[in-house]
Amino acid sequence: MDRLTCDAVVVGAGVIGCSIAYELGRRGRDVVVVDRSRGAGSGSTSASSASIRFNYSSLTAVVTAWESLQRWRSWSHHLGAAPGEDLARYLQTGGLVLMAPVQDWTTVLGHFDQVGIPYEQWGAAEIRRACPWLDTTRHWPPKPVDAPEFWEDPRPDAAELSGIWVPDAGFVDDPRLAAQNLMQAARRHGVRFRFRAEVVEVPATSGRVQGVSLADGTALAAPVVVNASGPHSAAVNALAGVLDDFSIRTRPLRQEVHEVAAPPGYGVPGPLVADPDLGIYFRGTPSGRLIVGSTEPECDPLDWLDDADQADPRVSTRTYEAQVYRAARRLPELTVPGTPSGIAGVYDVTDDWAPIYDRTRLDGYYVAVGTSGNQFKNAPVVGELLTRLIEACESGHDHDREPLHVDLGHTGLPVDLGRYARHRPVGLGTGVLG
């Protein structure tokens, strides 16, 4: 059996795991990253729509997203990238959030004001002037596309939507490349990566983690282990014997994102639009296409999995029609091809759709889990948050009794890591909206 010793093991080489490894590495720790896949960002990261937005109902979530934007904008500087390095790009397209009863916009806009995020409130007439390709008819609540009422024409006196325009919103053009950029940055600080490496044991002695054991017989001895394994996070937590240490659970969820040609006039790339009124979101691509995803409306069943490895990798006609037909109601000039095109991936999702960034009852064992679907945007900050948490707890701070607050550089505002705690009540979280 091979035995290697290091300061920390990070399980998972998605964008979150690579960010954590980078921050640990540049603070001088000897880090090994292990991942069962073939390369960085090839799991749920590669299925991300990589949208950058800020509409959350907790101040912590808004601050984290806004701070992360500043790092995406200065990505080369954040990474310490070499001249000419191929880097993911942040594309600022602006974002429109169409308003629906599920959203508490008084709270959200109060957070925007406090953080200093620019926005404009648009009525239906302003939306039509700025976005003539978009229909402003209200359809609330979202309906199944196979229900007769979905296809009913709106009444002549039907209410229209208003919205919030956020000019700084946009997307990262290549989420997988972003993870690879973080991997290369981490390697510059001595971080080692082992791919096609499956964790089969998380040994512990006297309540303290001892590292991980791999399927190939390798033992990685380390006083710190971070579980950032995406949709396999619950399985790794089970190996560590800490599943019952969480009041918030994580589960793998199969998700699809579809791609079609953008309608005329939409722009290249067009803006990000969050449409909870119909239960979708969409954004443009640099090549003039349109990516369409779901906001998980109550009328659509979710595809929860018992085993992340059993997910069907093919996009389905049913989900494609549910998402793209809704987009066609909002975008009257959209053409819906008869053959589905897109990506099917597996997300790691918590009960309240907010991540868990925390220690556990097993000393030295930390988690960055439940991150899929809305935390890609925060990856540049999450690495710092976990590193600061590890440093504090390993120095004796009792995070369970006194949740750590981390002041972030751009806003100067603190992030309350208690919002991301494993013991939080369901719903405390970070308040995902739109």
Stockholm file with secondary structure:
# STOCKHOLM 1.0

chainA/1-434         MDRLTCDAVVVGAGVIGCSIAYELGRRGRDVVVVDRSRGAGSGSTSASSASIRFNYSSLTAVVTAWESLQRWRSWSHHLGAAPGEDLARYLQTGGLVLMAPVQDWTTVLGHFDQVGIPYEQWGAAEIRRACPWLDTTRHWPPKPVDAPEFWEDPRPDAAELSGIWVPDAGFVDDPRLAAQNLMQAARRHGVRFRFRAEVVEVPATSGRVQGVSLADGTALAAPVVVNASGPHSAAVNALAGVLDDFSIRTRPLRQEVHEVAAPPGYGVPGPLVADPDLGIYFRGTPSGRLIVGSTEPECDPLDWLDDADQADPRVSTRTYEAQVYRAARRLPELTVPGTPSGIAGVYDVTDDWAPIYDRTRLDGYYVAVGTSGNQFKNAPVVGELLTRLIEACESGHDHDREPLHVDLGHTGLPVDLGRYARHRPVGLGTGVLG
#=GR chainA/1-434 SS CCEEECSEEEECCSHHHHHHHHHHHHTTCCEEEEESSSSTTCSGGGGCCCEECCCBSSHHHHHHHHHHHHHHHTHHHHHTCCTTCCCCCEEECCEEEECCTTCCHHHHHHHHHHHTCCCEEECHHHHHHHCTTSCCBCCCSCCCTTSGGGGCCCCTTCCBCCEEEETTCEEESCHHHHHHHHHHHHHTTTCEEEESCCEEECCEETTEECEEEETTSCEEECSEEEECCGGGHHHHHHHHTCGGGCSSCEEEEEEEEEEEECCTTSCTTCCEEEETTTTEEEEECTTSEEEEEECCCTTSCCEECSCGGGCCCSCCHHHHHHHHHHHHHHCTTCCCCSSCCEEEEEEEEETTSCCEEEECSSBTEEEEESCTTTCGGGHHHHHHHHHHHHHHHHTTCCTTTSCCEEECTTTCCEEEGGGGCTTSCTTTSCCBCC
#=GC SS_cons         CCEEECSEEEECCSHHHHHHHHHHHHTTCCEEEEESSSSTTCSGGGGCCCEECCCBSSHHHHHHHHHHHHHHHTHHHHHTCCTTCCCCCEEECCEEEECCTTCCHHHHHHHHHHHTCCCEEECHHHHHHHCTTSCCBCCCSCCCTTSGGGGCCCCTTCCBCCEEEETTCEEESCHHHHHHHHHHHHHTTTCEEEESCCEEECCEETTEECEEEETTSCEEECSEEEECCGGGHHHHHHHHTCGGGCSSCEEEEEEEEEEEECCTTSCTTCCEEEETTTTEEEEECTTSEEEEEECCCTTSCCEECSCGGGCCCSCCHHHHHHHHHHHHHHCTTCCCCSSCCEEEEEEEEETTSCCEEEECSSBTEEEEESCTTTCGGGHHHHHHHHHHHHHHHHTTCCTTTSCCEEECTTTCCEEEGGGGCTTSCTTTSCCBCC
//
